[in-house]
Amino acid sequence: MRRLFAASLIALAACTPPATEAPASISARQPTTLAPADLGAFFDCLRTNSSAIVAAHRGGPSSGFAENAIETFEHVTSQVPALLEIDIARTSDGQLILMHDDTLDRTTTGTGEVRAHTLAEIQALQLEDETGAALNARVPTLRQALDWADGKTILELDVKRGVSYEDVLAVVREAGATNRVVFITYSDDAAVRVHNLAPEMMLSVSIDDASDIATLERRGIDLTRVLAWTGIEEPNPALNIALAQRGMEPMFGTLGGENSWDNRFAREGQEQYAAFADTGLTLISTDRPVEAARDLDANDGGVAAMQCLAAR
C-alpha cells in the first residue's frame, strides 16, 4: 500500500509544470526563526494559505548532535525554520528536564532511571549522539529550553510518564511561553484536561477519522486551538480537508523506525515532503527536518509559511 501511495505522489509531482523562475532558497532568506506574533493566527494562516512547516522530532538529532539538546536546537534552526518537538521528564528532586527515555543509558554517559537521579547528577553527565559518541553537551531543564526558544522557535511539549500536566504548565507560564508552545496529548481525556487547565494554549490531539472531531467538540474543546495529529502511516487527504473545514490544522509524521517515510525517502534519494504537504497538511513531524524543510521550500519558494509570522 505504501509503495502504491508513494508512486502516485511521485506521478503527481512529475505532472506539475516546472517553475518559470527559480524559487528563493532557505539559505537566501533570513532569518529562519519562527516567532509568530500570535500562535493561533500563525497556524490559521498556514492552513488557509495551504502552506506547511516542519517539526524536528526530539529536536532534530544527527551525527554530532544529541536529541533534546540546546546545541542541536541551534544547529537545526540555524539552517531551516522548524518547530522543535521536545520530551519532558522529572528528576528525583522534582525538576523538569528534557529526556525521552525512562533511563539515562541510551542518550547520556550515565545509567539508571531518570527519576532516581537529581538534576545536579544528571547535568554532570554528557549527552551522546545517535552513534554513542559523548558530546560537550548537557541535559537542559524545561525552563532553559523555553528561555532559549524565546524569539527563535515554537516548542512542542511531549510530557512523559510521571510528569504532571499542571507542573509543566506552571513552568510554561512562569517563562511567559503560553503563546509559543504546543502541548502534545495522546487521548481525548488528556486533551480535555489540558484544555480546561489552559484554554488559551494550542494542543496537538490525535485524530483518526472525522467522527473524532465531533467528539472533541462535544467535550468542550475549542477546535481552533487544536492541531490534529493524523499518524505516521499515510496522509489522508479526505480527513485533512474535513479538519481544515473545521478550523483545525492537520499534522502527519514521516518519522519512526527503519520503515518510516523519512528512511524510505533517504534510501530512495527522492524527497516527497512537498507532495505529502499537498494532501492538505499544515505540519510534518520528521527526523529529517533540514531535508524536509528544503523540499517544502523548493516547492513554494520559501516565502509562504514565513509570511504568516505576523498574522494576528
C-alpha positions in Angstrom: 0.0 0.0 0.0 2.8 2.4 0.9 4.5 1.8 -2.4 1.4 2.5 -4.4 0.7 5.6 -2.4 4.2 6.9 -2.9 4.2 6.1 -6.5 1.0 8.1 -7.0 2.6 11.1 -5.3 5.7 10.8 -7.5 3.5 10.7 -10.6 1.6 13.8 -9.3 4.8 15.7 -8.8 6.0 14.7 -12.3 2.9 16.3 -13.8 3.4 19.6 -12.1 4.6 22.3 -14.6 8.2 23.5 -13.9 8.5 26.9 -12.3 9.4 29.6 -14.8 11.6 31.3 -12.2 13.9 29.6 -9.6 12.4 30.0 -6.1 14.4 31.7 -3.4 16.2 29.2 -1.2 16.0 29.0 2.5 19.7 30.0 2.8 18.9 33.2 0.8 16.0 34.0 3.1 16.9 35.2 6.7 16.0 34.8 9.4 15.0 31.1 9.8 13.4 31.9 13.2 9.7 31.0 13.9 8.5 33.6 16.4 4.9 34.4 15.4 3.1 37.4 16.9 0.1 35.1 17.6 0.5 31.3 17.6 -3.1 30.5 16.8 -3.2 33.1 14.0 0.0 31.7 12.6 -1.4 28.2 12.2 -4.7 29.6 10.8 -2.7 31.5 8.2 -0.7 28.4 7.3 -3.9 26.4 6.9 -5.9 29.0 4.9 -2.9 29.6 2.6 -2.2 25.9 2.1 1.3 26.2 3.5 3.3 23.7 5.5 6.0 23.8 8.1 8.2 21.1 9.7 8.7 20.0 13.3 12.0 18.4 14.3 11.4 15.2 16.3 13.3 15.2 19.6 14.8 18.5 18.5 16.4 17.1 15.3 19.4 15.0 16.4 22.1 14.0 13.9 25.7 12.9 13.9 27.5 15.0 16.5 24.2 16.4 17.9 22.2 14.8 20.7 18.4 14.7 20.9 16.7 17.1 23.3 19.8 19.4 23.4 20.2 23.1 23.1 23.2 22.7 20.8 21.0 20.6 18.5 18.2 23.2 18.5 20.8 25.8 17.5 22.1 23.6 14.7 18.7 22.9 13.2 17.2 26.4 13.5 20.3 28.0 12.0 19.6 26.1 8.8 15.8 26.0 8.4 12.7 27.3 10.1 11.3 24.4 12.2 9.3 23.8 15.3 11.1 21.6 17.8 9.4 18.6 19.5 10.9 18.0 22.9 10.4 15.4 25.7 9.9 16.3 29.3 10.8 14.1 32.3 11.2 14.6 36.0 14.3 14.2 38.3 14.3 12.7 41.8 14.3 16.3 43.2 11.3 17.3 41.2 13.0 19.2 38.4 11.7 19.1 34.8 14.3 18.2 32.2 14.4 17.2 28.6 14.7 13.4 28.3 12.8 10.9 26.1 13.6 7.6 27.8 12.9 6.4 31.3 16.6 5.7 31.7 19.8 7.6 31.1 21.6 4.8 29.3 20.8 5.5 25.6 21.3 9.2 25.5 23.9 10.1 28.2 27.1 8.8 29.7 25.1 7.8 32.8 23.0 4.8 33.7 19.8 4.1 35.6 16.4 5.6 35.8 16.0 9.3 35.3 13.7 9.6 38.3 16.3 8.1 40.6 18.8 10.9 39.9 18.9 14.6 40.9 19.2 17.4 38.5 22.8 18.1 39.5 23.7 14.4 39.0 22.1 14.4 35.5 23.6 17.7 34.4 27.0 16.4 35.4 26.7 13.8 32.6 27.5 14.3 28.9 24.9 13.8 26.3 25.6 11.3 23.5 24.7 11.4 19.8 23.0 8.5 17.9 26.3 6.7 17.5 27.0 6.7 21.2 29.7 9.4 21.0 29.9 11.6 24.1 29.4 15.3 23.4 30.2 18.6 25.0 26.5 19.0 25.8 24.4 18.7 28.9 20.8 17.8 29.7 18.8 21.0 29.7 15.9 21.8 32.0 12.5 22.6 30.5 12.9 26.2 31.7 16.3 26.5 30.0 14.7 25.2 26.7 11.8 27.6 27.0 14.1 30.6 27.6 16.4 29.6 24.7 13.4 29.3 22.3 12.0 32.8 23.1 12.2 34.7 19.9 13.6 31.7 18.0 11.1 29.0 17.5 8.0 27.1 18.7 8.3 24.1 21.0 6.0 21.1 21.0 5.9 19.6 24.5 5.7 15.8 24.9 5.1 15.0 28.5 6.5 11.7 29.7 5.2 9.3 32.4 5.4 10.6 35.9 5.2 14.2 34.9 2.0 16.2 35.7 0.5 18.5 33.2 0.0 21.0 35.9 3.7 21.2 36.7 4.6 21.6 33.0 2.0 24.4 32.6 3.4 26.1 35.7 6.9 26.3 34.2 5.5 27.4 30.8 3.5 30.2 32.5 6.5 31.3 34.6 8.5 31.6 31.4 5.8 33.6 29.7 5.7 30.9 27.0 2.0 30.0 26.6 1.8 31.7 23.2 4.9 29.9 21.8 4.4 26.2 22.7 2.1 23.4 21.6 1.0 20.9 24.2 1.0 17.3 22.9 -1.8 15.0 24.1 -2.5 11.4 23.3 -6.1 10.9 24.3 -9.4 12.8 24.4 -9.3 12.8 28.2 -5.8 14.3 28.2 -6.8 16.9 25.7 -9.8 17.9 27.8 -7.8 18.1 30.9 -5.1 20.3 29.4 -7.7 22.5 27.6 -9.6 23.0 30.9 -6.3 24.0 32.6 -5.1 26.3 29.9 -7.8 27.0 27.2 -5.5 29.6 25.6 -2.9 27.0 24.6 -2.5 25.2 21.3 -3.0 21.4 21.6 -1.8 18.5 19.5 -4.6 16.0 19.6 -4.7 12.6 17.9 -7.5 12.3 15.2 -8.1 9.0 13.4 -11.3 9.9 11.5 -13.8 12.7 11.1 -16.0 11.3 13.9 -13.3 12.3 16.4 -13.9 15.9 15.5 -17.4 15.8 16.8 -16.2 14.0 20.0 -13.8 16.8 20.8 -16.4 19.5 20.1 -18.9 17.7 22.3 -16.4 17.6 25.1 -16.0 21.3 25.1 -12.6 21.7 23.3 -12.2 24.8 21.2 -11.3 23.3 17.8 -9.5 26.5 16.7 -6.9 25.7 19.4 -6.3 22.1 18.0 -3.6 20.8 15.7 -4.8 17.4 14.5 -2.2 14.6 14.7 -3.2 12.1 11.9 -0.5 9.4 12.4 2.5 8.1 10.5 1.0 5.5 8.1 -0.2 7.5 5.1 -1.6 11.0 4.6 -5.4 11.1 4.4 -6.5 13.9 2.0 -10.2 13.5 2.8 -9.6 13.7 6.6 -7.2 16.7 6.1 -9.9 18.5 4.2 -12.5 17.8 6.9 -10.2 19.0 9.6 -9.3 22.2 7.7 -13.0 22.9 7.2 -13.5 22.9 11.0 -10.6 25.2 11.5 -8.1 22.5 12.6 -4.6 22.1 11.2 -3.7 18.6 10.0 -0.4 17.1 11.1 1.4 14.0 9.9 4.6 12.2 10.9 7.2 10.9 8.5 9.3 9.8 11.5 9.7 6.4 13.1 11.8 3.3 12.7 13.5 1.6 9.8 10.4 1.6 7.7 9.5 5.2 8.2 8.8 7.6 5.3 11.9 9.5 6.4 14.1 6.5 6.0 12.4 5.5 2.8 13.0 8.9 1.2 16.6 8.8 2.3 17.2 5.3 0.8 15.5 6.1 -2.5 17.1 9.5 -2.8 13.8 11.2 -3.7 12.2 13.7 -1.2 8.4 13.7 -1.1 7.7 16.0 1.8 6.2 18.7 -0.5 4.0 16.0 -2.2 2.8 14.9 1.3 2.1 18.6 2.2 -0.1 18.8 -1.0 -2.5 16.4 0.6 -3.6 19.2 2.9 -1.1 19.0 5.7 0.0 22.1 7.7 2.8 20.4 9.7 5.1 17.5 9.0 6.9 16.0 12.0 10.2 14.5 10.9 13.6 13.0 11.8 15.0 14.9 8.8 14.0 18.5 9.4 16.6 20.1 7.2 15.8 17.9 4.2 12.1 18.2 4.7 12.1 22.0 5.1 14.3 22.4 2.0 11.9 20.2 -0.1 8.9 22.3 1.1 10.9 25.5 0.4 11.7 24.4 -3.2 8.0 23.8 -3.7 6.7 27.2 -2.6 9.6 29.5 -3.0 10.3 29.6 0.7 8.1 32.5 1.5 4.5 31.2 2.1 5.0 30.0 5.6 7.2 32.8 6.7 4.7 35.4 5.6 2.3 34.1 8.3 4.6 35.1 11.1 3.0 38.5 11.5 -0.6 37.1 11.4 -2.9 38.3 14.2 
